[in-house]
Amino acid sequence: MHYSYALGVFAAILCGVLNNAGVLLQKKAVNDVPKELRSKGFMRALLKSRVWWLGMFLQIGVGMAAFVAAQALIGPALVPGLMASGLIVLALGSVKLMGESLRPLEYLGILMMVMGIALLGLSGLEISLDRVQKLLASRDTVFRVMVFTVSMVICWGMMHLVSLKSAKRKGIIMGFSNGFLFSLSNFWVSPLVAVIVVVLSGRGDFSQTVIFILACIILVGANLVAFYQIQHAFKSGQASNIIPVQQISVQLTPVLVYFLVFCLTPAQAISGVLIVLGAMLIILAGFLLGQRQSEMEKLPGS
């Protein structure tokens, strides 16, 4: 158990690092595109770039494999928070791209991020693949899963409507709304991993097949809408503000999943305190490190 837990924590952190390293490489490839190709032949130039393809491979290929492995080993409660470690890579890498040095508040942000990740790791609130499979066999659990799913969609829809009626804080509110979609996506990976082998092998029962179909639909739909929405949010606000606000729901909803959806009780009472403190530190660190993401978008080629 201890070995698999440590491996899951490592896989989640690795996923965050790979995702953001991939983003940095893609950004470097964009910056390297000659000015005369920025309007015409832009995508063709990117497709010829080995750096761009390496970035895509790290983010979508290896990074996704690490994400699925982490979900299978420790479940949806800890993975989003541990993946936030990639913000450190984003901060350090963007400093390198811009030829600058880290600011005092960014050093503080990195320290807070490390402390937050350490607290999440110490909390021990993993949900193993076997446990998820057993929990999903319960009708009560499936009912709570559906209530959680509908609640996330309602929260997203309500906040999105509020953002459309807001003039000054449209981007910020839309970013907060966007976090509910990514929370939904992060959660449904775990049920998908739990039933996919059984269903595709033809041994799945009716409820497992329904969960598999729902997971596929929700994951594709939530991610497509989320990526589309966040682009519009960036038009109305700075990424340095939007991304950390988005992370509020992304980091806090896993706590609700553990305690309210799966109704699990940690081995030690202090574990719940550790995961909440860890999530809060990661959110605060996101605000301190998020400025670099905004500045990266101002680099040539953005």
C-alpha positions as CSV (number, residue, x, y, z in Angstrom):
1,M,0.0,0.0,0.0
2,H,2.7,2.4,0.9
3,Y,4.7,1.6,-2.3
4,S,1.7,2.2,-4.5
5,Y,0.7,5.4,-2.7
6,A,4.2,6.8,-3.1
7,L,4.2,5.8,-6.8
8,G,0.8,7.5,-7.3
9,V,2.0,10.7,-5.7
10,F,5.1,10.7,-7.9
11,A,3.0,10.1,-11.0
12,A,0.7,13.0,-10.2
13,I,3.6,15.4,-9.6
14,L,5.3,14.1,-12.8
15,C,2.1,14.7,-14.7
16,G,2.0,18.4,-13.6
17,V,5.7,18.8,-14.5
18,L,5.3,17.2,-17.9
19,N,2.2,19.2,-18.8
20,N,3.8,22.5,-18.0
21,A,7.1,21.6,-19.6
22,G,5.2,20.7,-22.7
23,V,3.4,24.1,-22.6
24,L,6.8,25.9,-22.3
25,L,8.2,24.0,-25.3
26,Q,5.2,24.8,-27.4
27,K,5.5,28.4,-26.4
28,K,9.2,28.4,-27.4
29,A,8.3,26.9,-30.8
30,V,5.7,29.6,-31.3
31,N,8.3,32.3,-30.5
32,D,10.7,30.8,-33.0
33,V,8.3,31.1,-35.9
34,P,9.6,33.8,-38.3
35,K,7.5,37.0,-38.4
36,E,6.8,36.5,-42.1
37,L,5.0,33.2,-41.3
38,R,2.9,34.5,-38.4
39,S,-0.1,35.4,-40.6
40,K,0.3,32.7,-43.3
41,G,1.8,29.3,-42.9
42,F,1.8,29.6,-39.1
43,M,0.5,26.1,-38.3
44,R,2.6,24.6,-41.1
45,A,5.7,26.1,-39.5
46,L,4.7,24.7,-36.1
47,L,4.1,21.2,-37.5
48,K,7.6,21.3,-38.9
49,S,9.1,22.2,-35.4
50,R,10.6,19.3,-33.5
51,V,10.4,21.4,-30.3
52,W,6.6,21.9,-30.8
53,W,6.1,18.1,-31.3
54,L,8.2,17.3,-28.2
55,G,6.0,19.7,-26.2
56,M,2.9,18.0,-27.5
57,F,4.3,14.6,-26.7
58,L,5.2,15.6,-23.2
59,Q,1.8,17.2,-22.5
60,I,-0.6,14.9,-24.2
61,G,1.4,11.6,-24.5
62,V,3.6,11.0,-21.5
63,G,1.7,13.5,-19.3
64,M,-1.6,11.9,-19.9
65,A,-0.2,8.4,-19.2
66,A,1.2,9.7,-15.8
67,F,-2.3,11.3,-15.1
68,V,-4.1,8.0,-15.7
69,A,-1.6,6.1,-13.6
70,A,-1.9,8.6,-10.7
71,Q,-5.7,8.3,-10.9
72,A,-5.5,4.5,-10.8
73,L,-3.1,4.5,-7.8
74,I,-4.4,7.3,-5.5
75,G,-7.7,8.4,-7.0
76,P,-9.3,11.8,-7.6
77,A,-8.8,13.3,-4.2
78,L,-5.1,14.2,-4.4
79,V,-4.2,14.2,-8.1
80,P,-5.3,17.8,-8.9
81,G,-3.4,19.4,-6.0
82,L,-0.2,17.4,-6.7
83,M,-0.4,18.3,-10.4
84,A,-0.2,22.0,-9.4
85,S,3.5,21.4,-8.9
86,G,3.8,22.1,-12.6
87,L,3.4,25.8,-11.8
88,I,6.9,25.8,-10.4
89,V,8.2,24.5,-13.8
90,L,6.1,27.2,-15.5
91,A,7.5,29.9,-13.4
92,L,11.2,28.8,-13.7
93,G,10.8,28.0,-17.4
94,S,9.1,31.3,-18.3
95,V,11.9,33.2,-16.4
96,K,14.4,31.4,-18.7
97,L,12.4,32.3,-21.8
98,M,12.2,36.0,-20.8
99,G,15.8,36.1,-19.5
100,E,14.8,37.5,-16.1
101,S,15.2,36.4,-12.5
102,L,12.7,35.3,-10.0
103,R,11.0,37.9,-7.8
104,P,10.8,37.7,-4.0
105,L,7.0,36.9,-4.1
106,E,7.7,34.1,-6.6
107,Y,10.2,32.5,-4.3
108,L,7.5,32.7,-1.6
109,G,5.0,31.1,-4.1
110,I,7.4,28.2,-4.8
111,L,7.9,27.7,-1.1
112,M,4.2,27.7,-0.5
113,M,3.6,25.3,-3.4
114,V,6.2,22.9,-2.0
115,M,4.6,23.1,1.4
116,G,1.1,22.6,0.0
117,I,2.2,19.5,-2.0
118,A,4.0,18.1,1.1
119,L,0.8,18.5,3.1
120,L,-1.3,16.8,0.5
121,G,1.2,13.9,0.4
122,L,1.2,13.6,4.1
123,S,-2.6,13.5,4.2
124,G,-2.8,10.0,2.8
125,L,-6.3,10.5,1.4
126,E,-5.8,8.1,-1.6
127,I,-8.7,6.2,-3.2
128,S,-7.2,3.1,-4.8
129,L,-8.6,1.6,-8.0
130,D,-9.9,-1.4,-6.2
131,R,-11.7,0.8,-3.7
132,V,-13.3,2.9,-6.5
133,Q,-14.5,-0.3,-8.2
134,K,-16.1,-1.5,-4.9
135,L,-17.7,1.9,-4.2
136,L,-19.2,2.1,-7.6
137,A,-20.9,-1.2,-7.1
138,S,-23.1,0.5,-4.5
139,R,-26.3,2.2,-5.7
140,D,-25.9,4.9,-3.0
141,T,-22.5,5.8,-4.3
142,V,-23.7,6.0,-7.8
143,F,-26.5,8.2,-6.7
144,R,-24.1,10.6,-5.0
145,V,-21.8,10.5,-8.1
146,M,-24.8,11.7,-10.2
147,V,-25.7,14.4,-7.6
148,F,-22.1,15.6,-7.6
149,T,-22.1,15.7,-11.4
150,V,-25.3,17.6,-11.8
151,S,-24.2,20.0,-9.0
152,M,-21.0,20.7,-10.9
153,V,-22.9,21.4,-14.1
154,I,-25.4,23.7,-12.3
155,C,-22.6,25.6,-10.6
156,W,-20.8,26.0,-13.9
157,G,-23.9,27.1,-15.7
158,M,-25.0,29.6,-13.0
159,M,-21.6,31.2,-12.7
160,H,-21.2,31.3,-16.5
161,L,-24.5,33.2,-16.8
162,V,-23.4,35.6,-14.1
163,S,-20.1,36.2,-16.0
164,L,-22.0,37.1,-19.2
165,K,-23.9,39.8,-17.3
166,S,-20.8,41.2,-15.6
167,A,-19.0,44.0,-17.3
168,K,-15.9,44.5,-15.1
169,R,-15.2,41.0,-13.8
170,K,-16.4,38.9,-16.7
171,G,-13.1,37.1,-17.2
172,I,-12.6,36.3,-13.4
173,I,-16.1,35.0,-12.9
174,M,-15.8,32.9,-16.1
175,G,-12.5,31.5,-14.9
176,F,-14.2,30.5,-11.6
177,S,-17.0,28.9,-13.6
178,N,-14.4,27.1,-15.8
179,G,-12.9,25.4,-12.7
180,F,-16.1,23.4,-12.1
181,L,-15.8,21.8,-15.6
182,F,-12.2,20.8,-15.0
183,S,-13.2,19.5,-11.5
184,L,-15.8,17.4,-13.2
185,S,-13.3,16.1,-15.7
186,N,-10.7,15.3,-13.1
187,F,-13.3,13.3,-11.1
188,W,-14.7,11.2,-13.9
189,V,-11.3,9.9,-15.0
190,S,-11.3,7.7,-11.9
191,P,-14.7,5.9,-12.6
192,L,-13.6,5.5,-16.2
193,V,-10.3,3.8,-15.2
194,A,-12.2,1.6,-12.8
195,V,-14.6,0.1,-15.3
196,I,-12.9,0.4,-18.7
197,V,-11.1,-3.0,-18.7
198,V,-14.2,-4.9,-17.5
199,V,-16.5,-3.2,-20.0
200,L,-14.2,-3.4,-23.0
201,S,-13.5,-7.1,-22.3
202,G,-17.3,-7.8,-22.4
203,R,-17.6,-8.7,-18.7
204,G,-19.2,-5.5,-17.5
205,D,-22.7,-5.4,-16.1
206,F,-25.4,-2.8,-16.9
207,S,-24.3,-0.3,-14.3
208,Q,-20.6,-0.5,-15.2
209,T,-21.5,-0.1,-18.9
210,V,-23.6,3.0,-18.1
211,I,-20.8,4.5,-16.0
212,F,-18.3,3.8,-18.9
213,I,-20.6,5.6,-21.4
214,L,-21.3,8.5,-19.1
215,A,-17.6,8.9,-18.3
216,C,-16.7,9.0,-22.0
217,I,-19.4,11.6,-22.8
218,I,-18.7,13.8,-19.7
219,L,-14.9,13.7,-20.2
220,V,-15.1,14.7,-23.9
221,G,-17.9,17.2,-23.4
222,A,-16.5,18.9,-20.2
223,N,-13.0,19.3,-21.7
224,L,-14.2,20.7,-25.0
225,V,-16.5,23.2,-23.3
226,A,-13.8,24.1,-20.7
227,F,-11.1,24.8,-23.2
228,Y,-13.5,26.8,-25.4
229,Q,-14.7,28.8,-22.4
230,I,-11.2,29.6,-21.0
231,Q,-10.2,31.2,-24.3
232,H,-13.1,33.6,-24.0
233,A,-12.2,34.2,-20.4
234,F,-8.7,35.2,-21.4
235,K,-10.2,37.9,-23.7
236,S,-11.7,39.6,-20.7
237,G,-9.0,39.3,-18.1
238,Q,-5.4,38.4,-17.3
239,A,-4.3,34.8,-17.1
240,S,-2.4,35.7,-13.9
241,N,-5.8,36.3,-12.2
242,I,-8.0,33.9,-14.1
243,I,-6.0,30.7,-13.7
244,P,-5.6,30.9,-9.9
245,V,-9.3,31.7,-9.5
246,Q,-10.0,28.7,-11.7
247,Q,-7.9,26.6,-9.3
248,I,-10.1,27.4,-6.3
249,S,-12.8,24.9,-7.3
250,V,-10.3,22.5,-8.9
251,Q,-8.4,22.2,-5.6
252,L,-11.3,22.2,-3.2
253,T,-13.8,19.9,-4.9
254,P,-11.6,16.8,-4.5
255,V,-12.1,17.2,-0.7
256,L,-15.8,17.0,-1.3
257,V,-15.4,14.0,-3.5
258,Y,-13.5,12.1,-0.8
259,F,-15.8,12.9,2.2
260,L,-19.2,13.5,0.6
261,V,-19.3,11.5,-2.7
262,F,-17.3,8.4,-1.6
263,C,-18.1,8.9,2.1
264,L,-14.7,7.8,3.2
265,T,-13.1,8.4,6.6
266,P,-9.4,9.0,6.8
267,A,-7.3,6.8,8.9
268,Q,-6.3,9.8,11.0
269,A,-8.4,12.9,11.8
270,I,-5.5,15.2,11.0
271,S,-5.6,14.0,7.3
272,G,-8.6,16.2,6.5
273,V,-6.9,19.2,8.0
274,L,-3.8,18.5,6.0
275,I,-5.5,18.3,2.7
276,V,-7.5,21.5,3.3
277,L,-4.4,23.4,4.3
278,G,-2.4,22.0,1.4
279,A,-5.1,23.0,-1.1
280,M,-5.3,26.5,0.3
281,L,-1.5,26.9,0.1
282,I,-1.5,25.7,-3.5
283,I,-4.3,28.2,-4.4
284,L,-2.3,31.1,-2.8
285,A,0.9,30.0,-4.5
286,G,-1.0,29.9,-7.8
287,F,-1.8,33.6,-7.4
288,L,1.9,34.4,-6.7
289,L,3.2,32.3,-9.6
290,G,0.3,33.0,-12.1
291,Q,1.8,36.3,-13.1
292,R,4.4,34.5,-15.2
293,Q,1.7,32.8,-17.3
294,S,0.2,36.2,-18.1
295,E,3.6,37.5,-19.1
296,M,4.4,34.5,-21.2
297,E,1.3,35.4,-23.4
298,K,2.9,38.8,-24.0
299,L,6.0,37.2,-25.5
300,P,6.5,37.5,-29.3
301,G,4.3,35.0,-31.0
302,S,1.5,35.1,-28.4
